[in-house]
Amino acid sequence: MNWKRYRLKTYAVSDNRPLIFNPEYPWWCSGYGEDDKGEYSVIIAYLPTDEDLIKYWHDAFDVEFTEEESISFSDRFPKPSYFVP
């Protein structure tokens, strides 16, 4: 399966979980910021290339992505406890 590794911002700060939970699609909050519209969360998320990001974070903005062949975990973005490959 091919993946998109997204970096996005969302104004959902107190609850920045995706709108649809899927244990096969890992995500992390990597930080917070503020702009003229308010506070935002910075999210890193993996979704299959055919999935629509907006289904998961409807207010996503400043979206960037890279195409990946697999999901990579690291010290900064460890394998989530809910993750089911």
N, CA, C and O of each residue as an XYZ file, in Angstrom:
340
protein
N       0.855     -1.178      0.000
C       0.000      0.000      0.000
C       0.898      1.237      0.000
O       1.941      1.259      0.654
N       0.488      2.242     -0.725
C       1.202      3.523     -0.730
C       0.482      4.506      0.185
O      -0.739      4.474      0.333
N       1.276      5.378      0.792
C       0.776      6.293      1.808
C       1.121      7.731      1.468
O       2.067      8.007      0.731
N       0.336      8.634      2.020
C       0.709     10.044      2.069
C       0.991     10.363      3.535
O       0.186     10.072      4.420
N       2.142     10.963      3.766
C       2.495     11.411      5.118
C       2.233     12.911      5.154
O       2.974     13.706      4.575
N       1.155     13.277      5.852
C       0.705     14.665      5.894
C       1.308     15.417      7.071
O       1.561     14.853      8.136
N       1.526     16.688      6.851
C       1.760     17.664      7.920
C       0.698     18.723      7.688
O       0.655     19.334      6.620
N      -0.150     18.944      8.666
C      -1.273     19.867      8.501
C      -1.498     20.630      9.789
O      -0.979     20.275     10.848
N      -2.268     21.667      9.673
C      -2.697     22.434     10.841
C      -4.210     22.345     10.925
O      -4.899     22.271      9.907
N      -4.722     22.352     12.155
C      -6.155     22.340     12.405
C      -6.441     23.242     13.600
O      -5.644     23.314     14.535
N      -7.569     23.923     13.567
C      -7.944     24.780     14.691
C      -8.518     23.975     15.858
O      -8.852     24.541     16.899
N      -8.633     22.672     15.689
C      -9.044     21.811     16.798
C      -7.847     21.646     17.726
O      -6.917     20.901     17.418
N      -7.869     22.335     18.852
C      -6.731     22.306     19.773
C      -7.024     21.408     20.972
O      -6.197     20.567     21.326
N      -8.181     21.571     21.599
C      -8.480     20.780     22.796
C      -8.774     19.318     22.455
O      -8.555     18.436     23.286
N      -9.262     19.055     21.255
C      -9.505     17.679     20.801
C      -9.110     17.609     19.331
O      -9.932     17.859     18.449
N      -7.870     17.275     19.073
C      -7.370     17.287     17.699
C      -7.354     15.906     17.053
O      -6.675     15.693     16.049
N      -8.105     14.970     17.633
C      -8.211     13.636     17.037
C      -8.912     13.724     15.683
O      -9.665     14.665     15.430
N      -8.661     12.737     14.810
C      -9.369     12.734     13.529
C     -10.871     12.530     13.740
O     -11.290     11.927     14.728
N     -11.670     13.034     12.809
C     -13.124     12.876     12.892
C     -13.535     11.419     12.742
O     -14.534     10.989     13.319
N     -12.767     10.659     11.971
C     -13.002      9.231     11.777
C     -11.780      8.505     12.312
O     -10.662      8.756     11.861
N     -11.980      7.609     13.267
C     -10.854      6.862     13.826
C     -10.656      5.574     13.049
O     -11.603      4.813     12.848
N      -9.445      5.329     12.618
C      -9.078      4.068     11.988
C      -7.737      3.652     12.586
O      -6.745      4.357     12.402
N      -7.682      2.513     13.303
C      -6.441      2.102     13.961
C      -5.312      1.746     12.998
O      -4.184      1.509     13.429
N      -5.603      1.707     11.706
C      -4.567      1.429     10.711
C      -3.869      2.701     10.237
O      -2.870      2.625      9.523
N      -4.384      3.872     10.626
C      -3.851      5.143     10.145
C      -3.283      5.949     11.322
O      -4.034      6.635     12.015
N      -1.990      5.874     11.550
C      -1.415      6.581     12.695
C      -1.358      8.094     12.496
O      -1.260      8.589     11.373
N      -1.423      8.805     13.603
C      -1.327     10.270     13.584
C      -0.753     10.732     14.921
O      -0.817     10.012     15.918
N      -0.196     11.931     14.929
C       0.407     12.523     16.118
C       0.172     14.033     16.093
O       0.088     14.637     15.024
N       0.069     14.630     17.262
C       0.110     16.084     17.383
C       1.562     16.436     17.649
O       2.138     15.996     18.644
N       2.159     17.228     16.765
C       3.587     17.540     16.920
C       3.837     18.928     17.502
O       4.986     19.305     17.732
N       2.774     19.687     17.740
C       2.971     21.001     18.330
C       1.739     21.877     18.203
O       0.693     21.455     17.708
N       1.895     23.101     18.661
C       0.806     24.075     18.656
C       1.342     25.416     18.195
O       2.540     25.686     18.277
N       0.448     26.240     17.713
C       0.823     27.578     17.298
C      -0.389     28.480     17.356
O      -1.457     28.079     17.817
N      -0.216     29.690     16.888
C      -1.311     30.656     16.878
C      -1.125     31.575     15.690
O      -0.011     31.988     15.370
N      -2.241     31.892     15.038
C      -2.216     32.868     13.956
C      -3.333     33.874     14.192
O      -3.910     33.911     15.279
N      -3.644     34.685     13.196
C      -4.666     35.720     13.377
C      -6.072     35.159     13.582
O      -6.964     35.894     14.004
N      -6.291     33.868     13.293
C      -7.602     33.242     13.502
C      -7.693     32.486     14.826
O      -8.782     32.090     15.242
N      -6.566     32.286     15.479
C      -6.587     31.588     16.760
C      -5.514     30.524     16.877
O      -4.598     30.439     16.058
N      -5.653     29.713     17.919
C      -4.694     28.644     18.169
C      -4.945     27.481     17.216
O      -6.071     27.249     16.775
N      -3.874     26.755     16.910
C      -4.003     25.578     16.053
C      -3.058     24.484     16.525
O      -2.086     24.740     17.236
N      -3.366     23.264     16.114
C      -2.517     22.097     16.350
C      -1.819     21.750     15.048
O      -2.374     21.940     13.966
N      -0.602     21.242     15.155
C       0.126     20.723     14.001
C       0.043     19.202     14.083
O       0.444     18.602     15.081
N      -0.475     18.592     13.036
C      -0.717     17.155     13.002
C       0.164     16.505     11.944
O       0.346     17.043     10.852
N       0.701     15.351     12.283
C       1.388     14.482     11.338
C       0.514     13.244     11.217
O       0.148     12.650     12.232
N       0.175     12.844     10.007
C      -0.725     11.705      9.823
C      -0.382     10.942      8.555
O       0.016     11.520      7.544
N      -0.546      9.641      8.636
C      -0.414      8.782      7.464
C      -1.803      8.354      7.017
O      -2.602      7.876      7.822
N      -2.086      8.527      5.735
C      -3.319      8.027      5.135
C      -2.968      7.360      3.816
O      -2.022      7.773      3.145
N      -3.728      6.318      3.430
C      -3.511      5.746      2.109
C      -3.721      6.823      1.042
O      -4.494      7.760      1.244
N      -3.046      6.690     -0.068
C      -3.099      7.729     -1.102
C      -4.512      7.976     -1.619
O      -4.795      9.067     -2.114
N      -5.404      6.995     -1.519
C      -6.766      7.182     -2.036
C      -7.749      7.704     -0.985
O      -8.930      7.874     -1.288
N      -7.289      7.961      0.235
C      -8.157      8.514      1.281
C      -8.144     10.042      1.225
O      -7.113     10.656      0.952
N      -9.300     10.640      1.487
C      -9.437     12.094      1.484
C      -9.137     12.652      2.879
O      -9.850     12.359      3.839
N      -8.100     13.437      2.978
C      -7.695     14.025      4.257
C      -8.842     14.774      4.933
O      -8.973     14.720      6.156
N      -9.663     15.463      4.167
C     -10.736     16.309      4.717
C     -11.773     15.483      5.483
O     -12.446     16.023      6.361
N     -11.920     14.203      5.181
C     -12.813     13.333      5.961
C     -12.324     13.208      7.400
O     -13.126     12.991      8.308
N     -11.033     13.341      7.613
C     -10.428     13.112      8.918
C     -10.187     14.405      9.695
O     -10.380     14.443     10.911
N      -9.777     15.442      9.015
C      -9.587     16.781      9.611
C     -10.244     17.776      8.659
O      -9.608     18.257      7.721
N     -11.520     18.083      8.903
C     -12.312     18.876      7.958
C     -11.822     20.312      7.806
O     -12.110     20.958      6.799
N     -11.089     20.815      8.789
C     -10.622     22.203      8.701
C      -9.115     22.284      8.458
O      -8.490     23.299      8.763
N      -8.538     21.229      7.916
C      -7.088     21.198      7.675
C      -6.662     22.363      6.784
O      -7.331     22.694      5.805
N      -5.531     22.978      7.146
C      -4.970     24.042      6.312
C      -3.457     23.950      6.373
O      -2.903     23.215      7.191
N      -2.792     24.697      5.507
C      -1.327     24.609      5.364
C      -0.891     23.149      5.248
O       0.020     22.697      5.942
N      -1.558     22.431      4.362
C      -1.331     20.992      4.200
C      -0.123     20.742      3.304
O       0.003     21.317      2.222
N       0.753     19.877      3.780
C       1.897     19.403      2.997
C       1.886     17.884      3.082
O       1.406     17.324      4.067
N       2.410     17.208      2.062
C       2.528     15.756      2.167
C       3.686     15.253      1.326
O       4.142     15.905      0.387
N       4.141     14.070      1.700
C       5.105     13.327      0.902
C       4.499     11.961      0.644
O       3.726     11.455      1.458
N       4.843     11.368     -0.473
C       4.371     10.019     -0.772
C       5.389      9.030     -0.241
O       6.592      9.181     -0.454
N       4.892      8.014      0.454
C       5.737      7.021      1.111
C       5.276      5.622      0.716
O       4.097      5.403      0.436
N       6.211      4.684      0.695
C       5.867      3.290      0.414
C       5.446      2.543      1.671
O       4.777      1.513      1.589
N       5.834      3.057      2.828
C       5.483      2.407      4.085
C       5.433      3.455      5.197
O       5.894      4.585      5.033
N       4.867      3.054      6.318
C       4.806      3.915      7.494
C       6.110      3.764      8.261
O       6.574      2.648      8.493
N       6.695      4.879      8.651
C       7.941      4.859      9.421
C       7.698      5.450     10.803
O       7.159      6.549     10.935
N       8.096      4.717     11.820
C       8.016      5.203     13.189
C       9.404      5.649     13.634
O      10.412      5.184     13.103
N       9.448      6.547     14.604
C      10.725      7.079     15.091
C      10.577      7.432     16.572
O       9.512      7.246     17.160
N      11.648      7.939     17.161
C      11.563      8.387     18.553
C      10.558      9.523     18.703
O       9.816      9.583     19.684
N      10.541     10.411     17.736
C       9.617     11.548     17.803
C       8.185     11.136     17.481
O       7.241     11.656     18.076
N       8.018     10.206     16.544
C       6.692      9.721     16.147
C       6.653      8.206     16.335
O       6.742      7.450     15.368
N       6.519      7.763     17.604
C       6.539      6.323     17.891
C       5.250      5.632     17.447
O       4.234      6.279     17.193
N       5.316      4.336     17.364
C       4.134      3.543     17.011
C       3.065      3.759     18.083
O       3.311      3.478     19.256
N       1.879      4.255     17.702
C       0.815      4.486     18.689
C       0.312      3.163     19.280
O       0.334      2.132     18.608
N      -0.131      3.198     20.511
C      -0.624      1.984     21.172
C      -1.859      1.418     20.473
O      -2.087      0.209     20.531
N      -2.652      2.249     19.821
C      -3.858      1.789     19.130
C      -3.568      1.201     17.749
O      -4.446      0.577     17.153
N      -2.367      1.387     17.239
C      -2.052      1.046     15.844
C      -2.194     -0.450     15.579
O      -1.641     -1.282     16.298
N      -2.950     -0.770     14.526
C      -3.127     -2.138     14.058
C      -2.744     -2.154     12.584
O      -3.462     -1.601     11.751
N      -1.608     -2.788     12.252
C      -1.183     -2.784     10.831
C      -2.080     -3.625      9.934
O      -1.843     -3.710      8.729
